[in-house]
Amino acid sequence: MRQPFVMTLAENGGGSRSLVKPPQALNLRSGLVRLEPGRDVGRHSTGENEEMLVILAGEGFLECEGCGRMEIAGGQVAYVPPHTLHNVLNRGTAPLAYVYVVTRATTG
């Protein structure tokens, strides 16, 4: 049985850290990413999922196939629809930190 919980988002250096994923949640996956200046997460697809990025600090770009490069910065939220190749790049001078939230896309 799943239980409610609270988690502290502690800095973990660079890279990505999983926050929530099954079996803690039914379909939801999330993680904390911290990109150093000049780094990116690598081009990948949302597949059957949709993804939301909550930008905590820094600045950079969200590149999506078919829609080009969009600027992102701390205090913003970005959405990536299903079946979209995308990449997040830090083009600032400070770390880019964000939380991603991914879930199975449904119609309705």
Salt bridges, closest charged atoms under 4 A:
GLU11 OE1 - ARG34 NE 2.96
GLU36 OE2 - ARG34 NH1 2.73
GLU48 OE2 - HIS83 NE2 3.61
GLU51 OE1 - HIS86 NE2 3.06
GLU63 OE2 - ARG69 NH2 2.55
GLU65 OE2 - ARG43 NH2 3.37
